Amino acid sequence: MKLTQAATLLIASAIAVGAFVPSVPSTQRMMKASNTVESSRTIAFNPLAMSDSAVVDAETVEEGAETYEFQAEVGRVMDIIINSLYSNRDVFLRELVSNAADACDKKRFLSISDGDAASLAKPEIQIKSDKDAMTITIEDSGVGMTKSELQNNLGRIAQSGTKKFLEALGEGSADVNLIGQFGVGFYSAYLVADKVEVVTKSMQPGSTQYKWSSDASNSYTITEGAGEPIEGSGTRLILHLKDNAMEYMEPAKLEDLLQHYSEFVEFPISVWKEKTEYKQVPDPDAEVEEPAEGEEPPEPKMKTVPETTEGYELMNTNKPIWLRSPSEVTEEEYKDFYQSAFRATYDEPLAHTHFSLEGQIECKSVLYIPGMLPFELSKDMFDEDARNIRLYVKRVFINDKFEDIVPRWLKFVRGVVDSQDLPLNVSREILQKSKVLSIINKRLVRKSLDMVREIEADEDDSKYIMFWNNFGKYLKVGVIEDQRNKDDIVPLLRFLSSSSDGEEYTSLDQYVENMKEGQKQIYYVTADGKDKAKMSPAAEKVRSRGYEVLYLTEPLDEIMIESVTEFKEFKLADVSKEGLDLGEEDKEERKKTEEKLNEDHKAVKEFLEAALAGKVQKVKMTDMLAESPAALVQSAYGMSPTMQKYMKAQNVAAGGSDAGMMGSFNQAVLEVNPAHPIVQDLERMIGSQGEESEKPKNFATLLYDVAALTSGYDIEDSGDFAQRILSLMTAKAKDDVKDAEVEATVVVPDVPEVEATVEVPDEPEEKSEENV
């Protein structure tokens, strides 16, 4: 659950009435407390007291322990922090390890300041689970805490010791890498524990060890000298787990969480775990051959036995290369980091970039373009579970589900962003919109485009082909959705074309460079594949004149191309639209030519309009088709056949019917080539048999069907289409039979009579009708 508005208001109101302001207990109660138990000591500082009336008698839980009671409202605030602030209880380990890392960093910094750094070992963090006691222990050798710090930092909600430490340092370039800032991370321990004990000893000279304990109800205790002694300084957290949190007892679970959240923490993090190693030992049961006289004894036979040991194993072996200077990182290190951080063992990135932001915003980042499409994106190109950009604050992983850090068309780019300026909420799980986020977004987009250009400029053309085949569709989405960067993305697009061989691609820059002299537009056609694009009669208009045609073979292409109206002052023209202007003649001359064609072939034009009523918007004669008898084109705002199929599929997938989509199909215009033999045959048929004859009507419908198929449309009634084909074939077969049955007349020339001898068979043949 996320922190609700009601929870926020409750915390704010508690602060307003002094819930978190320390108050001095009344003298009477202090005296009463001291008389009750002699060993108990009163403290005139109650961080969580609502008012004087909230302080009650201190009770001795154990010798030297002091108990402090709080009013119910404060307990309610703690309950909200524990149960409503965090959406995933796994983050308890992230928060507690972050606190431990802060303690280690404070100790390192103070040691450097005091000149004792050389004599001190590097602080470390150790984690151990005890299944018998049902506890998890997180221990650091950091700065530790005094008694007053225990009261202020743990007994006071929303009190950040780290923030106060930074404020005490003042503004400057102190070499300190502290994480905490809100003062509520410690309470995440109660997500999995019903009781927490904190044993600590400050690094200040002469400090005493103390134990802080609370079950998150309405009190906590502080005991002097309790707990197993701590060497030097540090803090030991003991979490008594809830019954429903036993999964965290397993070292493997702790290891996974550390690898996920804290693998780049600066200080060593170790987990106590059981390890099994296999060793070779002599086999006492093996037969030993006696050596011959004078020979050395043979080596004993060995056997493999498992040996189980327990100990601490280092977890965070991976180094955060983004914190290093790019000049210090090798190509092999970049590749190893990518494969390790993103669990992509068999993938080699095509490109990477390493940069930092300084000034108003401080940010360090490493971005990669994968060598292959990540598995999760192969199912859904915008899969919500795809974790591409990992956000860190001072090496600690925060989240990888922030939607606004990069636009969704860069979903395929992987990388890390580390910044202390990220506007996070108190739980450090939600990234809030701000100017900082906008600046980081712009820089990530710019650097991503630089990587794509780097691949494009590579001498090995196969790299960009590989990139385009895997991620080209994302760039198309970028053209549609990202108007700010559209002009930078368009030159990176690739298309199949009428001039490319096989599966070779061409760019708009290459198209313009190869344009025919006098060409004024960039021509394209949409289809369901390159083969169908080649068949398109509309593309034939342009190809026959020597112009290159771009083939847009995906539904996304047509949506994308609507955003690219021109390129380098050349407009893009869809050859499947009505009124295509090739710029070869004056518009008035073109208009007159078409009017003359329509007038000269008025009979067939009107016949086709009548026969195809309801299927086409109109029929017009054209001399732009070279080989095809007819073509179906759309009006200026019509929908291409490819898009119509896509929209029908979307409508059906949404539970609707595709019947309503047929209205777009009626916008088609039938362009007819009067010079084609099929059209001329139809004209003769109309003249000889009349317009009411079934044969020319079937012929006209078949002409329309062929034009629809070659133009990329589907046949509405396939059974009717098949019947017309059979009728045509049957008519052709009958004509062929009639030609074959024509009686043959033999003309015998005048020749002299010649005697002929005819042999008569012994038995006469039985006559039949055929012989007759």
C-alpha positions, 0 to 999 in steps of 0.5 A: 500500500502506498502512503495515503492522503489520510496518513499524510494528513495525520502525520502533519497534524501530529507534528502541528500539535507537538507530537514530535516535540520533546517535553519535560515531564512534571516534577511529581511524576519524576519523583514518583518514578524514582520512588517506585524503582530505585535502579530506574532513572528518569530522563527529562526528555521524551521525544514522542510525548504528546504533552506532559500528560502523556508521560506516565510512570517508568517501569523497570523491565530489566535491571537498568532498563527504562520504559517510556509510555506514549499516548495512543495517537503517537502509536497510531502514527507509528502504525501508519509508518510501518504499515502504510508507508511501504508498498513492498516489505522486502525494502526493510533490508534495503533501509536497514543496510542503508542506515548501516552504510551511513554509520560506516561512512560517518565513521570513515569520515570522522576517522579521516578528520581526526587523522586516525583513518590509517589505524582503523580497519575498513568498516563492514556490514554483516548479516546473520539469521538464526532459525532457532531464535527466529532472528535476523542480526544486522551488524555494522562496525560504524560510528555507533550511537550514544544514549542521547542519540538513541533517544533522538534517532530511534525514539523520535519519529521522522528524526534523521541523524544523517540529515543532522550530521550533514547539517553539522558539516555545513555546506561544502565538498565533504567526502561523505556519501550518506543515504538517509534523509527522512528518519523513518527507514529504521521503522521498516524493520517492523514490516517483518519483525514484531520486536527490534533490539538495537545494541550500540556503542559509540566511537566517542572515547569512553562510550558505554554500550546500550541496548534499545528495545521496542515491540512497536506498540507504545513504548521502548526501553534503553538498557545500559551495558546489555547485549553481547559486547561490541568490539570498538564501535558499531551497531547490532540490530536484532529483528525478532521475525513475525510468523509470516516472515519466516522466508527471510530466515533463508540466507538465499532470500537475504542474498537475493535482496542484497543483490537487488538493492545493495550490490553497489554499497561501498562497504563490504556486506557479508551474509552468514551462510552454509557452504558445501565444498568437495575435497579429495581425501585418501580412501581408507577402504581402497585396496593397496597394492604392495610395492615390489622390492626397490619400487616406491609405494604407489600413491593412495587412492582418493575419493571425493567427500563433501565438507560443509562449513559455515561463515560469512560470504561477501555479497557486493563484489560488483563495482559501480563503474558509473562512479569512476571516470570514463577514461579509467573504465575499459571496454571489457569492464563495461561489457562485464558490468552490463552482463552482470547488472542486467543478468544478460550473460549471453548478450553483448551490448551494441553501444554504451555511454558514460556521462555525468551531470554537474551544476544545478543537478548532480547525476551519474549514469551509464546507458546501454543499447542491448545486442538483442531484444530482451525477452520480456520485450519480445512478448510486449514491446511496452511490457510493464515488467521490463526493468530498463533504467535502474535508479540509485541514490548513493549506490543504493537501488531505489526502483526500476519502474519509474515511467517518467525517467525516459519516454516509453519509446526508449524502453529498450535502453538499459542503464543506471542513473545515480543521483541524490537530487531525485525527488523521492517520497518518504518511502523512497519508492515513488518518484515525483514529477519535478524540474529535476526529473525533466532535466534528467529525462532530456539528457538520457534521451539525448545520450540515447540518440547519440548511441544510435547515431554511433551505431549508424556511423559504424563501418560495419553496416550489419550492426545498424541492420541488427539494431533496426531489426530489433528496435526499429519499431521503438523509433517509429513510436518515438516519431509519433509520440515525441514531437520534441525529438522527432526531427532527430529520430526521422533520419534514423528510420529505415525502409525497404524500397523499390530500389533495394535488393532483398532485405536491404534498407534505405534511409530518407537521406539516401532516398533524397540523394538518389532522387531523379532530377526534377523529382519534387516528392518522396513517394511511398506505398503501404502494404502487408509486405514487400512482395505485396508492395511490389504488386501494388498498381498504385506503386506502378504509377511511380516505378514506371517513370523511374522514381523510387518508392518506399515500402511501408509494410507495417500498420505502425508505419502508416501511423508514423508517416502521418507525423512526417509530412516532409523531409529536407523540403521534400513532401512525402506522398502516398501513391495510393491516394487519389490525385497523385501529382508527379509534377511532370506536367501542369495541373491544368494540363493534367486535368484536361487529359483526365477529362478527355479520357473520361469523355472518350470512355464514358460508356465503360466508365458509367457502366462500371459505376453502375455495376460496382455501386456500393463498392466504389465511390467513383470510377475514373480513367487514367493514363498513369497505369502502365501494366495493370488494368485497374487500381483501387486508391483512397481519397485524400483522407481515406484509410489504406487497406493495411490500416483498415485490416489493423482497425478491424482486428483491433475492433474485434479484439475489443469485443466488437464486430468488423462490420462497422469498419466497412464504411472506410472501404467505400471511400475507394476510387477505381482508377481504370487504364483504358489502354489495357486489353482487358478494359478494351475487351470490356468496352467491346463486350458492352457494345456487342452484348449490351449493359444488361447482359450478365457477362459484362457485369461479371467481367466488371466485378471480376476486374474490381476484385483483381484490382482490390487484391493487387491493391492490398484489400481483402475480397468481401465474398470469397465464395462469390469471387470463386464462382466468377472465376469458375464461370470465366473458366467454364466459358473459356472451356466451352469456346475451346471445345467449339473451336475443336469441333469445327468440321474439317473439309478436305479438298482433293486436287485433280489427279490422274486415276490410279488403280488401287488394290483393297484388301478385304478382311476375312470377317467383316467388322461390326459397324457402329455409329462412330464408324458410320 
